[in-house]
């Protein structure tokens, strides 16, 4: 099928999907990005012979793949083969992933991605995986329920920080989404974000198949391990780096000759990850000044809801510096000839504010609470629906959309991105603009617009502009750390059912879907207009982490306590997680608390591996896990049925102890443990 035909077919299916919600036509066309290997049996050495030093292994590779594993162009992942030495960068490397290496969808040809090209390493939140010709038996290896054994002597896998020599805790799983006719991915799962600007080595040894046979290394890796010359320039160029890998692995007991797979990678520096958003932030701060630019009130509704909880609902706009080419979804960031973001113009963004009756009745001011909405939601509805909580806890609520994941055209934009991967860059650039929008909104409402008449009652300003906090639910919880680190006025926040590292959680979410329990994102991404190959999908999703990092909470949590120079400020938050959450996996929350070094309270129903447990009250950051005894979810990287979708994720929001802990912390910044013995409740399902 030529590209023109693909685009026509893509348009037809997108239209039908937007109208009907699904596609059903089976895949018939798939590009194979694997590398052809000439039979190398003649070069296999046995116990009684050594390879002829003059013989050369033929490896039909490419100029843009990692030829050490011929199952897929980008295996193993992430690989130092895609790093070029660059002394001008903080890490000493530039990430160099040719567009030819990025999987093509059946609707578009992939090209280099500017966000990736500007990085000096891989995401510290990266997925780590490879594949073999046979499926390894992982019995006895660390699982998510037995993480501690991963660093013990004799374990079959290892992740080593090559800068410190430290073995890193991890766990192993086989791909639950394996596709017939393709090799099975073997994942090495990190349990928290890796260090920024650090080199890591991965090693596997003593793996056997289900029938007990030794797993064979790939020919490309075997050639490096056993010093067999090849005709692959890509393999030969990696030999020097691999000597460092073998040294690092041998230092922790993984002998070179025992390795069935090994590789290295380097994580990006903080400066590189945040380069674009910092340029935008610094420029916006200059334009906003100390008080913001201005606002307009467009609508005021007294006694909103007619239930006695609200004094008034206020809608308006805030003037905000913008860096997107236009204000619509699917718009790219404006960049100059060097690739840096450029200011375009000031634009108006919508906001909604809810002032509760309780403040008016007491004739007093209350904190300003910024509300973060859920996936493909909007700020307006969250502000309106928060009136009961706002009234009970005497706080003014304000919200705007988190563009990129909002109801303002972002779902349609995501649909197109699933067929043309470069458009995920535009979505992320829109998320960076959303951070600027939040900075502008808070600065303006607490600054130049703080004294307007609509914010007052009987001469008293209802907003205490010196106390600004944050609450985010679901997506709002995921995005919370970026806002807490970037918005100077925000002091602390409550993150309901949130987590970090989006690509680690997406395949476990009911939002995504699977063959067994379909969802529209999976159906489109796996269809013949997108990526019918599971291997291509896995690589593409993993690459997205490096694109999404600049707003992912896991980027910011390492600096929760100390900040990062004059770039990021320190912040505190309370994570509230619900066990068996089908939308945001508990594993994602575990990553967040570990990366941020956040302790869990004694009463928490679950104490994650490696996390401190402390008694309340806690003045600072903390976390609690609530357990409603909801039905078990799959333990693998796949999602449960849709009837699980809103159980644990939503019902915890109404648990009295959870509300007292969350909103009490929101107002005071102090966490009181209201779980007498354990944070459990009877889920109504």
N, C-alpha and C positions, 0 to 999 in steps of 0.2 A: 504494500500500500504506500503510495507516495505521500509526501508531506501535505500537498494540497488536498488530497482525498481525506487524509487524517483530520485536517482542520474542518472540513465540511462535516465529517462524521462527528467530530467533537462538538461542533455547534449544535447539531441536531440533538445529540444526547444531553448536552447541558440544558437546552431548552426544555426537553422532556423531563429532565431531573428537577429543574426548578418548578415545573408544573406538577409533576407526579411524584417526585421525591425519590426515585430510584432508577437504576438501569439494570437490565437483566440479561443483555446479550452476552454470550460467553466470549472469552478472549480467543482470538485466532492468530494474533500477530505479536511476536515478542522479539525485541532485539537482544542478541546474545552478546554480552560484554565480557564473557570469559575469554581467557587466552588459550590458544591452541598449544598443546605440548607434544612435541615429537617423542615417541616412545623412548624412554631413557633406560630401559631394562639392561642394555649393554653396559651402562655405566654404574649399575648397582654393585657395590662391593660387598663381599661376604667376609666371614671371619678369617679366611685364609689368604686373602689377597688385598692389595692396595690398588686404587685406580691409577691408570696410566696418567702421569702428569701432563702428557702431551694431548690427551683426549679432551675434547670440548663438548659439553652438553649443549644440545641445540634447544633453545627455548624461544619459541615464536612469540615475542612480546610486542611492546609498543613503546612509544616515547612518552606516554602519559599515565600508564598503569603502574601499580606495584606488582612486578612479575614474580614475587616470591610465593604468591598463592594464586594459582591460575583459575580458581573457581569463579572469582569475580575481580574486576579491575581494581576495586578499592578494598579488597581483603588482603591482609588483616586490617581491621579498623580500630583506632586511627593509626596511620602508619607514618613513620619518619620519611618514607619515600616521597611524601608530598610536602616536605620542608626543604627550603633552599637556604643555604647560609647567607646571612645578610647582617653585617656588622652595624648597619645603620639602625637596626631595630633593637628594642629593649632585650629581647630574648636571644638575639643573634641569629634569628631565623625569620623567614617570610613563609607564610602558608601559600603553597603553589599547587592549586588543584585545577588542572586544565578542564575546560568545559567538556572536552571529549571524555573525561573520566567520570563526569557526573551523569547518572542515568538519564537517558532520553525518555520522556513520555511518548506515547503513541500519537500525541497531538503536537509536540514541539521538540525541537532540537535544543539540548542544553548548551549553554555557553558559560564562560567564566562569570562568576558572581562577584560584584564589586565589594560586597561586605566581607566575603571570604578572602578576597585578594588583599584587603587592608589589614588582615590579622597577622600576628607574628607567632602563631601556634594554634593548636586545637583547643576546643572548649575544655575548661577544667571540669565541666559537667558531662563530658563526652560518654557515650556508650562505648564499650570495648567488646569486640567479638571477632570470631574467625569461623572457618568451617573446614572440615576434612572430607576425604572421599568416602569415609564410613562414619556412622553415628557413634560417638563415644559413649561408653557406659559411665555415667557420672556418680554412680553409687559410692558413697563414702566421701564425696567431696562436699565442701561447705555449701549449705543452702541458706535461704533467707531466715531459716529457723535455727541455724547452727553456724553462725558467722565466725565464732571464735576460733574454730579449727583451721581457718584459712591461712593463718600465719604459722601454724605448727610445722615442725619438721616432718617430712614425709608427705605433706599435702601435694597433690598433683598439679596445682596451679599456683602461680605467684605473681604479684604485682609489686614492683620495687621502685621506690623513689631513688633514681640514680644519683641524685645530688646528695642525699643523706644516707643512703643504704638501708633505709627503713622498709620493712615489708608492710604492705598496706592491706588492711582487712577488706575482704570482698566475699562474694558468693557466686555460685555457678548455676546456670540453668540452660537447658536446651530450648530451642525455639518452639513454643507451642503453636506457632502459626506456620510451621513448615508446609511447603507446597509440594505436591506430588511431582516427581521428576526433577526436583532440585535438592541440593545438599542441605543438611540441617545446620543452622547456625548454632554455635556454642558461645553463649554470653558469659563474660566475666563482669559481674555487677559490682560497681563501687557502692559504698554505703553513705558517702557524703561527697561534697565537691573536693576535687583534687587541688593541690597547691597551684596558685597562679605562677607562671614562668618557672616550670620545673620539668625535668626529664624523667620519664618512666619507662621501665622495661617490663614486658609481659612474657611469661613462660609457661609452657605445658609439658608435662612428662608423664610417662607410665600410663598413658591412656590406652584402653583396650575397647574393642567393639563389644556389642551385646553377646557375641559368641566367644569372646575371650581372646580374639586375635589382636596383636599389637596394631595400633593405629599408625599408618604410614605417614611420614611427613610429606609435604608437597615437594615436588622436584626442585622448585626454585629455592625453597628454604634449605633443603638437603644439600644443594650445591654450595650454599654459603657455609652451612654448618661443617660440612666435610671437606671444604676447600677444593671443590670440583669446579673447574673453570667452565664458563658458559659463553655463549655468543650473545648474551643479553647485556647491553650496555647498562640498563637499569639495575640489574642484579650486581654487576661488577662494581658499579659506583657506590653500592651500599655496603660493601665488605668492611670498609674502615669503621663505619658506624656500628656494624654488627659485632666487631671485636669488643667495643665498649659494652654492648648488650651482654655478650657472653661473659665478660669479666664481672659485670654487675650481678648476673644470675649465679655464676659460680660462687660469688662471695656469700650467697645465702643458701648454698647447698644444691643448686641446680646445675649439674655437670653438663657441659656442652654436648657430649655424646648422647645424653639421655633425652635431649629436647626434641619434641615432635613439632613444636611451633614456638617461635619467639619473635618478638619485634619490639620497637621502641617508638615513642612519640614525645613531643614537647608541648606543654600547655601554653596558651597565650598569656601575655602579661595583662594586668589590670588596665594599664594605659591603652593597650591595643583594643581590648574588648570595649572599652568605654569611649574610644576616640571620637566617634561620630556624635554620641549623645552629649559628651562634654563640650564639644564645639558649639552645639546647639544651646546647651544650658548656659555657657559663659556669655554667648551673644545675647541670649534672651534676658539674662540678669542685667546686662548693661542697659537694655532697652526698657526693662520694667522698672529699674531703679528700686528705691526703698518702698515705694507705695503702689506700684502698678501703673497702668496707663489709663484705664477707665472702664466703666460698666454702664449698662442700660437696663432699666427695669421695664419689662414688657407686659407683665401680668401679675396681679395681686388678688388672691382669693382668701377672704376672711373666713375663719372657722371652717377650714377645709375639711371635708369629710362629714361635717355636721354631727360629729360624735363627741365634741367637747375636748378633744385631745390637742387640737392645733389652734394657735392664735391666727396664723396666716401661712399660706403657701405663696412663695415668691418665685417667679420665673424671670430670667433675664439673660443678658449676654455679658461676657467679659472680653475686652480687647487683648489679643494674644499674638505675640510674634510667631509667624508661621514659616516653615522651611520646606513644606511639600509644594510640588509644582502647582497643584490645585487642591481644593478642600475635599474632594471626593475620594471614596475608597478606590483602590487600584492606582492611585497616583504615586509616582516615585518621588523620592526626595530630590530637591534641587541641589546639584553638586557642581562645583567649579572644575576647572581643568585638572586640578590635582586630586579630585575626588572628594574634597571636603564639603560638608553641608554648607549651603548658602541661605541667608535670609531672603525671603521672597516679598512678604508684606505682612502688615498687621491684619488679622481677621477676627471675627467675632465667634466665640464659642458659647454654647448654651450652658446655663446652670440652673439648678432648681434648689431652693432653700425652704426648709420647713422650720418654723418657729413654734415651739410647743406652748400650750396654754399655761402649763405649770410655771414657766418663767414670768409670764404676765401676771398671774395670780399672786406671785411672790414679789413682783416688781423688782426683779433682779436679773443679772446677766448670767448666761451659761456658756460653757465651752462651745467651740465650733468643731463639730465632728464631720470630717470628710468621709463620705460613704463610697466604697468601691463595689461595683456591681459584678454579677456573675457572667458566665460565658454568653456572648451575643445578647447581653442585656443592655440597659441604659440607665443613666443616672437619674432621670426624671422619675421613673417608676419606683426606684429604690428610695428616693427621698420621700415620695408620697406615702409609701408603705411603711416607713420608719416612724410614723407619727406617734404610735402608741409607746414605743421604746423611748423616743425622744421626750415624750411627756413624762414618762415614769422616771427617767434619769436626768431630766432637766438639762438637755443639751440641744443646741441648734444643729440641724443636719443640713449639709450641702453636698451636692453631687454633680458631676458631669460625666460624659461618656469616656470610657477608656477605649479610644479609637484603635482599630486593629482587631479588637475582639468585641465590638459593640453591635447593636442592632442597626446602626447607620450604614448599611450597605456592605458590612464586613463579611457576612455569611456568603453573599454572592461573590465577593472578591476571593474568598477562600476556595470556592468552587472552581474559579478560573485558575487559582494557584495550584490546585491539585492536578491540573492538566499542563501547566507551564510553570515549572519549579522556580523560575527566576522571579515570579510575582510574589513568592514568599518574602523576598527582600522588601517589596513595597509594603507588605503587611507589617513587617518589623519596623520599617521606617515610620509608618503611621503610629506604631506603638511608642516610638521615641517622641514623636510629636505629642502624643497623649501625655507623656510625662511633663513636657513643657506647658501643656494646657493646664495641668494641675498646679504647677508652680505659679502660673499666671493667675489662676482663679483664687488661690489662697492669698497671694500677695495683694491682689486688688481688693478682695473683700475685707481683709484686715488692714488695708492701707487707705488708698484714695477714696474707696467707697464705704469705708467702715461707719461713717457717721450719717448715712442717708436716712431719710425719714421712715422709710418702710421697714427699717431694722429696729425701730424704737416702739415703745408703748408707754404712754403717760410720761414721756420725757426720758425714760430709761432705755439705754441701748441694750437690747436683748443679747447681744453677742459680746462675750469676753474675748477680745481679740488677742489677749496674751496667753490664752490656753487653747491650743489647736491639737486635736488628736485624729486618729484614723481608725476606721473599721472597714474590713473587707470580707466579703463572703465568697467562697469558691474562687473564681478568677480574681476577685478583689483581694482574696487572701494570698494568691500566688503573686500578684503584682505589688503587694504591700511593701516588701523590703525596698524595692526600687524607689517608691515614693517617700518612704520614711528616710531614706538616705539622701534624697535629692531635694526635698521640699524643706527649706530651713525652718519654717514655722511649726512643722509637725514634731511633736515631742515623743509620742509613743502610739502604739496601735494594737488592735485586736484583730487577729487573723483567723477567721472561722473556716474550718474545713479546707484549708489551703495546703500548699506544699511547694516543692521546687523541682527544677529540672524537668521541663515540660516533656522532653522526648523520652524520659524514663517512665513517665506515667501514662502517656497517650494511649498506648496499646492495651493498657489495663482498664481503660475508661469506657463506660457505656456510651459516651459521646462519640467514640470512634467507630466501634463495631467490629464484627468478625464474620467468618463464614457461618459459624453456628448461631450467633446472635447479631444479625446484620444491623448496620447503621449507615447513614448516607455517605459519610466520609470514606469509610472503608469500601463501600460499594463502588464509589467513583474512583478512588485511588487504585483499586485492584482491577478495574474494568479495562477493556481493550482500548479506551481512549487515553488511559493514563499509564500505570505501571503494572502490567499483569504479572510480572515476575516478583515473587516474594523477596528474593535477594536484592533486587533493585529498590523495592520499597524500604527494606531495612536500612540500606545504605543512605537513601534519601532522607529518611526520618532522622537518622543519626547526624547527617550533615546539618540539618536544620537547627540543632542545638547551638552550633557556632553562630548561626544567623540570629537566633533569638536571645543570645546571652545578655545583650545590653539592657534588657528589661527583666530578665529572669532573676527571681529572688536569690538564687544560689550564688550569683555573682557578687551580691552585696553582703550576704550573711557573714562571711569571714571578717568583715570590718564592723560588725554590730557593736562591739565593745569599745573599739579604739578609733573608729573612723579610718580614713585613708588620706593622710596629709591634709591638704586644703581642698581635696577633690570630693571626698564623701564625709558626711558627719556621722558620729555614732548614733545609735537609736535603740529603742527597746520595744518589745512586743510580747503578746501572749498568744501562743498557738493553741487553738482548741480543735481537736481532731476527733472524728467519729470512726470507731472500728468497723470494718467491713463496708467502708465507703466505696460505692460502685463508680463514682464519678472521679474523685481524686483519691487515688490509692493511699492507704496508710504508709506504704513504703516511701511515698513522696514526702509525707510529713516527717517520717524518720530522717530522711536526708536533710530536711530543713533544720531540725533541732540539732543534729550532729554538726552540720556545717557552721551553724551559728553558735555552737557551744551553749545551747539553751538547756537548762535543767528541767526535768519534769517534777511535778509536785508528788508528794508521797501518796496522795489519794488517787492518782491516775490509775485507770484500769489496766494500763499497759506501760511497761518501762522498757523502751527500746535498748538494744544492745549498745553499750558504750556511752550511755547518757547518764549524767549525774541525777540522783534523786534527792530532793530537798523538801524540808517542811516549810509550810507557809507560816505567816504571810511573807511574800517576796516583793521586795522593792527593786524592780528591774525586769528582766525577761524571764519567762517560764513557759511551760507547756503542760497540757493535760489531755489525756485520751479518755473519751467516754465510750462505754460499751453497752449497746442496747440489745445485745444478743441477737443480732440480725443474721440472716442465713449466710452460710459460708460462700465466699467468692472463689473463683479459680485461683490457684496459687501461681500459675504460669503467666506469661506475658500475653494474656487475652482477657476479654471482658466477660462479665456475667450477663444474665438476661435483663431486658429492659425493665422488668417489674422490680428489679433491685435498684433502679436508677435513683429514685428519690427517697429511699428508705433511710439508711444511716446518714446520708448526706444532708437531708433536710430536717428530719425529725429531731435531731439533736438540738436544733435551734430553739426548740420549745421546752427543753428540759430545765426545770427551775434552777437546779444547782449550776448548770452550764450558763444560764443567763446571769445569775448572780455573780459568778466568777468573771464572765466576760465583760459585762457592763459595769461591774464594780471596778474592774481594772481600767476600763475605758475612761472613767471619770477621775479616778485617783492615781493611776499608775502603780497601784499596789495590788498584788494578787493574793486573795484570801482563798484557801482551800476549803470549799464548802462540802467536799465529798468526805463524809464522816469516816468511812473505811475504804470505799472504792467508788470511783466515778462510774457507776452502773445505773441503768434504768431499764424499764420494760418498754421496748419499742412496740408501737402499735402497728402491727402489720399482719 
